[in-house]
Amino acid sequence: MIIKNIKEINKNYKNSKNLLIEADNLDWLKFLNKNYKNNIDIIIIDPPYNTNTDLSYHDKFWKWKWLYTWWVEYIKPRIEKAIPLLKDSWIVMVNIDEKEHFRLRFLLNELFWEDNFICDFVWITGWWKNDSWLIKKKTEYISTYAINKNKVKFNLKKSDDKNYRYKDNVWKYAKRGFAMQWLKYSPSLDYIIKAPNGEELVPWYNRELYEKRKKWEYELRDWCWTLSEKEFQKRKDENRIIFEKDKKTWKYKVYYKAYYEWKFTAYDNIIYDINTNPINYLKKIFKWKRIFDYPKPVELLEYLLTIVSRKNSIILDFFAWSWTLWEAVLKLNKKDNWNRQFILITNNEIDKKTKKKLKEKWIKKWSIEWENEWICKKVTYPRLEKVINGYIDNKWKIIKWIWGNLKYIKI
C-alpha cells in the first residue's frame, strides 16, 4: 500500500486534522483500524441505494443488483470494519430511503443489536421522486444506532419562545386556558370565579352543567379548572390571572399567564424545515450543469451534527460522494467555535448516468486515467478548497471563506 500526500489546505482552525482520502473504502477502513481504533465519535454515511449501475470494489464485483444479498453483502463488510473504530459511547447514522430501509434495519439490528436502535430521523425533503404514480415520495430516513445506547448523550436545544407573544413588567408569557376537560375530575377544582364585573364563571362557562356536577352527576374526565382555588387566588394576587371578554358572546373568560422559562428540550426526529436545493448550491460553487441527482443539503448534516456531536468529535464518512459532511463540520466549527474533525473516504466511483453527463461536458479530456481521478481531484478537493478559501459563485457574488484545514491523501 503506497500512501501519497497530494495536497494540503491550511487556514488553520485550532489543531484539527481533517483528511480527504482517495481510496477503496474497504481497504482504507482496514488501515484506519491501526491508527484510529476506538477513536471515532460518529459515523455518518450515505451509501448507494436504488442505483442502476454495477459498483466495482476490490473485494468483489457485485452483479446481482436486485437481490437482497447484493446490497446487504456490499454494505455489511464496510460497516463491520468501521465498528471497531468507534468509541463505546458513540453512534452510526445511515441515510436511506424506503426501498432499502427494511434491509438496512435488519442488517443494523444484526450488527448493533436491536436494543441499541435509537431512532429513525425522518427527513421531509421538500421535493418528491417521480418513480411512482401512486404516491409522491417526499421522505428519507437516517437510521441511527449506538454502540452502547446507555452511554449515549445527545445535545439539547433551548426551549422555543415563539409562542410566548406577550410581555409584562415581569417577563414574556403566553396565555393559557383555565378550563380543561381532559383532567380527571375533582370537586376541589370545580368552583366559581368572579369576573371583574361580578359575573360568576364556572368551568366550560355552563352553569347548568356545573349544577349537575355539584349533584355528583359527572364523568370520570369532566370539566374543571386546572388550578385549585387557593392557587388561583395566589396567582391573582400576583397579577398572573387575565380576564378577557369573548368577542362573540361578550362574556368574560379567564386565563393565566405562563411565563417563558429557559429550559432545554430534546430535538425532534422529524426534520421538516430543510428545503434548500443542494443541486443549485453545487451549481453556485462550480458554475456547472447538474451533476448529481440527489445530493444532501449541508443544512441537513448541520442539524444532525448539532444533535450528536461534541466539542472535539471525530466524524467519519466512508461514502463521501457528494462531499456534504465536511462543509457542515467546518460551518458548525465556525459557528460555535468548536473543534470537530472529519475523515472522508471516496473511491471515485460514479454511476453510468453521471458518467454520461460528464463525458458530454468533458469529452475532449476524457480518458480512463482522467475518469479514475475525476471525483476526488476534479470535484471533491476543489469544492473543499473553494469553501475554505472563499470563491465567486455563478452570479459573481463573493462568498467568504471559513476556517479549516485539509490533507488530501491518495492510496
Secondary structure per residue as TSV (DSSP state, phi and psi in degrees):
chain	resnum	aa	ss	phi	psi
A	1	M	-	360.0	117.8
A	2	I	-	-104.5	123.3
A	3	I	-	-107.4	123.1
A	4	K	E	-113.4	130.0
A	5	N	E	-89.6	104.1
A	6	I	E	-82.0	-56.5
A	7	K	E	-144.2	161.4
A	8	E	E	-139.6	145.1
A	9	I	E	-119.5	134.6
A	10	N	E	-141.5	80.0
A	11	K	E	-98.6	80.6
A	12	N	-	-56.4	129.9
A	13	Y	-	-114.4	97.4
A	14	K	T	56.5	-130.4
A	15	N	T	-121.2	20.7
A	16	S	-	-66.6	149.2
A	17	K	-	-125.5	89.8
A	18	N	-	-84.9	136.5
A	19	L	E	-119.9	134.9
A	20	L	E	-114.4	117.4
A	21	I	E	-116.6	122.2
A	22	E	E	-98.2	103.2
A	23	A	S	-168.7	165.1
A	24	D	-	-65.9	128.6
A	25	N	H	-66.0	-31.7
A	26	L	H	-66.5	-44.0
A	27	D	H	-61.2	-45.0
A	28	W	H	-72.9	-31.4
A	29	L	H	-63.1	-36.6
A	30	K	H	-63.0	-41.3
A	31	F	H	-68.4	-39.5
A	32	L	H	-61.7	-28.4
A	33	N	H	-62.9	-18.9
A	34	K	H	-77.0	-34.9
A	35	N	H	-111.4	-20.7
A	36	Y	S	-122.2	18.3
A	37	K	T	-60.6	131.1
A	38	N	T	56.1	32.8
A	39	N	T	-125.6	-10.0
A	40	I	E	-91.5	134.5
A	41	D	E	-87.8	-42.6
A	42	I	E	-140.2	137.3
A	43	I	E	-113.8	122.5
A	44	I	E	-123.3	118.8
A	45	I	E	-130.6	153.0
A	46	D	-	-127.0	76.7
A	47	P	-	-68.9	161.4
A	48	P	-	-67.8	137.0
A	49	Y	-	-149.3	153.2
A	50	N	S	57.1	29.8
A	51	T	-	-88.2	143.3
A	52	N	-	-101.3	26.6
A	53	T	S	-125.4	152.4
A	54	D	-	-79.0	131.9
A	55	L	-	-101.5	126.3
A	56	S	B	-100.1	126.7
A	57	Y	-	-135.6	164.1
A	58	H	S	-67.3	-26.9
A	59	D	S	-76.5	-42.0
A	60	K	-	-157.3	168.9
A	61	F	B	-116.1	108.8
A	62	W	-	-87.1	122.7
A	63	K	-	-111.7	-26.0
A	64	W	-	-82.6	70.5
A	65	K	T	-72.5	-16.9
A	66	W	T	-101.8	-0.3
A	67	L	S	-90.2	150.2
A	68	Y	H	-56.5	-43.7
A	69	T	H	-63.1	-32.4
A	70	W	H	-59.8	-56.5
A	71	W	H	-67.9	-44.1
A	72	V	H	-66.0	-45.0
A	73	E	H	-68.7	-22.3
A	74	Y	H	-76.5	-43.6
A	75	I	H	-78.9	-41.4
A	76	K	H	-54.3	-52.5
A	77	P	H	-63.1	-28.7
A	78	R	H	-72.5	-41.8
A	79	I	H	-69.2	-37.4
A	80	E	H	-60.1	-41.8
A	81	K	H	-69.8	-23.9
A	82	A	H	-83.9	-26.0
A	83	I	G	-57.1	-45.3
A	84	P	G	-62.6	-17.7
A	85	L	G	-73.3	-23.1
A	86	L	E	-80.5	144.0
A	87	K	E	-68.0	158.0
A	88	D	E	-76.2	-1.4
A	89	S	E	-109.7	11.7
A	90	W	E	-126.1	-173.6
A	91	I	E	-135.9	167.4
A	92	V	E	-122.1	133.3
A	93	M	E	-125.5	127.4
A	94	V	E	-125.4	121.8
A	95	N	E	-75.3	138.5
A	96	I	E	-160.1	160.4
A	97	D	-	-112.5	-175.2
A	98	E	H	-69.6	-23.7
A	99	K	H	-68.4	-39.6
A	100	E	H	-103.9	1.6
A	101	H	H	-59.7	-47.4
A	102	F	H	-67.7	-33.5
A	103	R	H	-68.0	-42.1
A	104	L	H	-61.1	-43.9
A	105	R	H	-62.6	-40.8
A	106	F	H	-60.2	-43.9
A	107	L	H	-65.0	-48.0
A	108	L	H	-68.4	-32.7
A	109	N	H	-61.7	-37.3
A	110	E	H	-69.0	-41.6
A	111	L	H	-79.7	-36.3
A	112	F	H	-112.1	-8.7
A	113	W	-	75.4	140.8
A	114	E	G	-61.9	-29.7
A	115	D	G	-64.6	-19.3
A	116	N	G	-95.6	7.7
A	117	F	E	-72.0	129.5
A	118	I	E	-97.1	-57.8
A	119	C	E	-174.7	167.5
A	120	D	E	-102.3	116.4
A	121	F	E	-73.7	129.6
A	122	V	E	-108.3	114.4
A	123	W	E	-98.3	117.5
A	124	I	E	-82.5	105.4
A	125	T	E	-71.1	-27.0
A	126	G	E	91.1	-11.2
A	127	W	E	-133.4	176.4
A	128	W	E	-135.0	158.7
A	129	K	E	-95.5	131.0
A	130	N	S	-88.1	50.7
A	131	D	S	-108.4	14.0
A	132	S	-	-153.7	136.9
A	133	W	S	-93.8	1.6
A	134	L	S	-88.2	-53.8
A	135	I	-	-137.4	138.9
A	136	K	-	-75.6	121.6
A	137	K	E	-93.8	111.5
A	138	K	E	-121.9	15.5
A	139	T	E	-127.1	149.3
A	140	E	E	-133.6	168.7
A	141	Y	E	-125.1	150.6
A	142	I	E	-124.5	96.6
A	143	S	E	-74.2	128.4
A	144	T	E	-122.9	123.5
A	145	Y	E	-127.8	155.9
A	146	A	E	-112.3	155.2
A	147	I	S	-71.4	-42.1
A	148	N	S	-143.1	100.4
A	149	K	G	-58.4	-32.4
A	150	N	G	-68.5	-17.4
A	151	K	G	-102.0	-2.8
A	152	V	-	-81.5	134.5
A	153	K	-	-130.8	117.6
A	154	F	-	-90.0	156.9
A	155	N	-	-72.5	152.6
A	156	L	-	-111.0	161.2
A	157	K	E	-113.2	154.5
A	158	K	E	-68.1	141.0
A	159	S	-	-60.1	142.6
A	160	D	-	-75.9	136.9
A	161	D	-	-107.4	10.9
A	162	K	T	-68.2	-21.8
A	163	N	T	-88.3	-3.8
A	164	Y	-	-95.3	81.1
A	165	R	-	-88.1	-11.5
A	166	Y	E	-109.2	161.3
A	167	K	E	-149.6	136.2
A	168	D	-	-121.9	-163.5
A	169	N	S	-73.3	-6.4
A	170	V	S	-94.8	-58.6
A	171	W	-	-175.2	177.1
A	172	K	E	-69.5	143.3
A	173	Y	E	-147.7	164.2
A	174	A	E	-118.2	149.4
A	175	K	E	-83.8	130.6
A	176	R	E	-118.1	136.3
A	177	G	E	-63.8	144.6
A	178	F	S	-96.6	-21.1
A	179	A	E	-101.1	131.1
A	180	M	E	-133.3	146.2
A	181	Q	S	-106.5	-24.3
A	182	W	S	-76.8	-11.7
A	183	L	S	-71.4	150.0
A	184	K	B	-64.2	128.0
A	185	Y	-	-64.2	137.6
A	186	S	-	-138.6	125.3
A	187	P	G	-57.0	-29.3
A	188	S	G	-70.5	-17.2
A	189	L	G	-99.8	7.5
A	190	D	-	-117.0	91.5
A	191	Y	-	-142.2	174.2
A	192	I	-	-95.2	134.6
A	193	I	E	-115.3	132.8
A	194	K	E	-93.1	125.7
A	195	A	-	-77.0	168.2
A	196	P	T	-57.0	-28.9
A	197	N	T	-90.8	9.0
A	198	G	S	89.5	-5.7
A	199	E	-	-64.8	138.6
A	200	E	E	-92.0	120.0
A	201	L	E	-104.2	136.5
A	202	V	-	-125.9	161.0
A	203	P	G	-53.7	133.4
A	204	W	G	67.2	4.8
A	205	Y	G	56.8	37.0
A	206	N	-	-127.1	104.8
A	207	R	H	-67.3	-35.3
A	208	E	H	-62.4	-46.5
A	209	L	H	-68.0	-32.5
A	210	Y	H	-61.6	-44.4
A	211	E	H	-62.7	-37.4
A	212	K	H	-64.9	-41.9
A	213	R	H	-63.7	-34.7
A	214	K	H	-69.4	-16.6
A	215	K	T	-96.7	19.1
A	216	W	T	68.7	24.6
A	217	E	-	-103.2	80.2
A	218	Y	-	-142.3	163.8
A	219	E	-	-90.1	168.4
A	220	L	S	-58.1	-42.7
A	221	R	B	-116.7	106.3
A	222	D	-	-135.1	174.6
A	223	W	-	-68.3	134.0
A	224	C	E	-160.8	171.2
A	225	W	E	-79.0	160.3
A	226	T	S	-83.4	-17.8
A	227	L	S	-123.2	154.2
A	228	S	-	-69.0	164.0
A	229	E	H	-63.1	-35.9
A	230	K	H	-66.7	-44.3
A	231	E	H	-67.9	-36.3
A	232	F	H	-60.3	-45.8
A	233	Q	H	-64.4	-37.8
A	234	K	H	-62.6	-46.2
A	235	R	H	-68.4	-32.0
A	236	K	H	-65.4	-41.9
A	237	D	H	-64.4	-27.2
A	238	E	T	-91.0	8.3
A	239	N	T	62.6	38.9
A	240	R	-	-111.4	10.4
A	241	I	E	-111.5	137.3
A	242	I	E	-120.5	128.9
A	243	F	E	-108.1	126.7
A	244	E	E	-133.8	147.2
A	245	K	E	-84.8	134.1
A	246	D	-	-67.8	134.0
A	247	K	T	-67.1	-24.1
A	248	K	T	-90.0	-49.0
A	249	T	T	-95.2	-16.5
A	250	W	-	58.3	26.1
A	251	K	-	-101.6	153.5
A	252	Y	E	-72.4	143.5
A	253	K	E	-126.5	156.2
A	254	V	E	-115.9	138.7
A	255	Y	E	-134.3	165.8
A	256	Y	E	-126.7	156.2
A	257	K	E	-85.6	124.9
A	258	A	E	-106.2	106.5
A	259	Y	E	-75.9	145.5
A	260	Y	-	-69.0	133.8
A	261	E	-	-121.1	142.4
A	262	W	-	-77.1	87.3
A	263	K	-	-111.4	164.9
A	264	F	E	-117.0	135.4
A	265	T	E	-128.9	162.5
A	266	A	-	-74.6	152.2
A	267	Y	-	-73.3	159.6
A	268	D	-	-85.1	152.2
A	269	N	S	-89.6	-6.4
A	270	I	E	-94.7	120.6
A	271	I	E	-110.0	103.0
A	272	Y	-	-123.6	-0.5
A	273	D	S	-115.2	24.9
A	274	I	-	-116.6	93.4
A	275	N	-	-120.5	21.9
A	276	T	-	-69.5	154.0
A	277	N	-	-98.8	103.7
A	278	P	H	-68.8	-23.4
A	279	I	H	-65.3	-47.5
A	280	N	H	-63.9	-33.4
A	281	Y	H	-63.4	-42.8
A	282	L	H	-65.9	-33.9
A	283	K	H	-61.9	-39.0
A	284	K	H	-62.8	-36.8
A	285	I	H	-74.4	-46.6
A	286	F	H	-101.5	-11.5
A	287	K	-	57.5	33.9
A	288	W	-	-111.4	173.5
A	289	K	-	-77.5	174.0
A	290	R	-	-59.2	128.6
A	291	I	-	-109.2	-57.6
A	292	F	-	-99.6	141.1
A	293	D	S	-77.3	-39.8
A	294	Y	S	-135.7	60.1
A	295	P	-	-69.5	152.2
A	296	K	-	-84.0	141.8
A	297	P	-	-71.3	145.5
A	298	V	H	-58.4	-37.3
A	299	E	H	-61.4	-32.6
A	300	L	H	-64.1	-46.7
A	301	L	H	-67.3	-35.4
A	302	E	H	-60.5	-43.1
A	303	Y	H	-61.2	-46.6
A	304	L	H	-65.0	-43.5
A	305	L	H	-68.5	-31.1
A	306	T	H	-61.3	-33.3
A	307	I	H	-78.9	-44.1
A	308	V	H	-104.5	-17.4
A	309	S	-	-91.1	159.9
A	310	R	-	-117.8	-177.0
A	311	K	T	-58.8	-41.6
A	312	N	T	-119.4	32.3
A	313	S	-	-63.2	141.6
A	314	I	E	-104.6	124.2
A	315	I	E	-117.1	130.9
A	316	L	E	-114.0	135.2
A	317	D	E	-133.9	111.2
A	318	F	S	-104.1	15.8
A	319	F	-	-128.1	54.7
A	320	A	-	-84.9	74.2
A	321	W	S	-95.5	-39.4
A	322	S	S	-100.4	3.9
A	323	W	-	57.0	37.7
A	324	T	-	-89.7	-35.8
A	325	L	H	-57.9	-46.3
A	326	W	H	-61.0	-39.0
A	327	E	H	-67.3	-38.1
A	328	A	H	-61.8	-40.2
A	329	V	H	-62.7	-48.1
A	330	L	H	-65.0	-40.1
A	331	K	H	-66.6	-40.4
A	332	L	H	-67.0	-38.9
A	333	N	H	-59.0	-41.4
A	334	K	H	-68.9	-36.2
A	335	K	H	-70.1	-46.7
A	336	D	H	-108.7	3.7
A	337	N	-	63.7	31.0
A	338	W	-	-92.9	-177.4
A	339	N	-	-133.6	49.8
A	340	R	-	-66.2	154.5
A	341	Q	E	-130.7	146.1
A	342	F	E	-124.1	152.9
A	343	I	E	-127.7	118.6
A	344	L	E	-113.4	136.5
A	345	I	E	-124.5	126.5
A	346	T	E	-134.5	143.8
A	347	N	-	-109.1	13.3
A	348	N	-	68.1	11.2
A	349	E	-	-72.5	129.2
A	350	I	-	-131.3	148.2
A	351	D	-	-79.8	169.2
A	352	K	H	-63.9	-38.1
A	353	K	H	-63.8	-46.4
A	354	T	H	-64.6	-42.0
A	355	K	H	-60.2	-40.0
A	356	K	H	-61.7	-43.6
A	357	K	H	-61.7	-43.1
A	358	L	H	-68.2	-37.8
A	359	K	H	-63.4	-37.6
A	360	E	H	-63.6	-34.8
A	361	K	H	-81.6	-37.2
A	362	W	H	-118.9	31.5
A	363	I	T	-57.2	-33.6
A	364	K	T	-69.4	-30.4
A	365	K	T	-96.4	-8.1
A	366	W	-	-68.8	134.1
A	367	S	-	-157.1	167.8
A	368	I	H	-61.9	-43.6
A	369	E	H	-63.4	-43.2
A	370	W	H	-63.3	-40.1
A	371	E	H	-63.5	-41.8
A	372	N	H	-65.3	-25.0
A	373	E	T	-107.4	4.7
A	374	W	I	-63.5	-53.9
A	375	I	I	-56.6	-55.2
A	376	C	I	-74.3	-48.4
A	377	K	I	-79.1	-36.7
A	378	K	I	-95.5	-17.7
A	379	V	I	-126.7	-58.4
A	380	T	I	-60.6	-54.3
A	381	Y	H	-62.4	-46.8
A	382	P	H	-58.5	-36.5
A	383	R	H	-65.3	-45.6
A	384	L	H	-57.1	-46.2
A	385	E	H	-62.5	-43.1
A	386	K	H	-65.8	-42.4
A	387	V	H	-70.2	-37.2
A	388	I	H	-70.5	-42.4
A	389	N	H	-93.0	-12.5
A	390	G	-	92.8	157.7
A	391	Y	E	-160.5	170.7
A	392	I	E	-107.1	124.0
A	393	D	-	-80.5	-173.8
A	394	N	T	-70.6	-6.7
A	395	K	T	-110.7	19.2
A	396	W	S	61.5	30.6
A	397	K	-	-94.6	134.4
A	398	I	E	-80.9	121.6
A	399	I	E	-102.6	123.1
A	400	K	-	-68.6	152.5
A	401	W	-	-77.0	162.4
A	402	I	-	-126.3	154.5
A	403	W	-	-60.4	143.1
A	404	G	E	171.0	163.6
A	405	N	E	-142.8	162.6
A	406	L	E	-156.9	138.7
A	407	K	E	-118.3	124.6
A	408	Y	E	-100.6	116.2
A	409	I	E	-119.2	142.2
A	410	K	E	-127.0	138.3
A	411	I	-	-87.7	360.0
